[in-house]
């Protein structure tokens, strides 16, 4: 893997056994996260975004089966690591996570300081033993709370989650995600439970912190408006597949895949009517043959129902998987 990449997902395919049959939840997913960049993953609900996050973190359900592909973090394939290795060396330390709902992520019966300091002590190893280690962790956490604009951070550590607003709780979780100096932060729609004013503040804070600490970030969302404000690059997912990737500005200005075009057109700032995208996301239990979007696509051709489109790479790394751009196809 290139030294410029923090994470690379190559040809990932995952299926999950259910009572109704085998569900192919991810298929041919490719993702690149360059060092120091914020990459957005966008798509409708049910497109596989959260499953991709779970695969990276190594927390897939037991019924899940990785059929092929790799997830390279540096030189290591995360799919080959044991749960013990992931827990001790990777999750929370090298790769941290900002959850979606700040109201559910913190335990109401423990103080904020107890919960956040526990994360640091768990990953500190020998350096976390003794009073000096505890004082050092607390001093770093106080500084992080100050950085994320929590008032009176020393006092805040002694308070309980219910004593903070939703926006403040999300700031606490962001501080916790940065506590162990990770190389990659994964944020799963961390502003969806917040009002629009607080949402904007959190997005600006994430951008500022990513620049200040030099961390890479994977930001999962269904909102292209959020992508436009925060992300350097974006991958569009549909029905478990990556269909278009590239620089955010390039994709917003020149979307190629019909799904990307329709998804952007659904944003309230651009929508001309309330129709949206007709139909629903294809079921992973019985995905349509060929291009999975073709039953909903206004530009579909006969070949779209029989062949999976290959990727076409255009200028500036803009990549699209659609037969409209004459990419190679494979019959399925």
Order of alpha helices (4+ residues) and beta strands (2+ residues): beta-beta-beta-alpha-beta-beta-beta-alpha-alpha-alpha-alpha-beta-alpha-beta-alpha-beta-beta-alpha-alpha-beta-beta-beta-beta
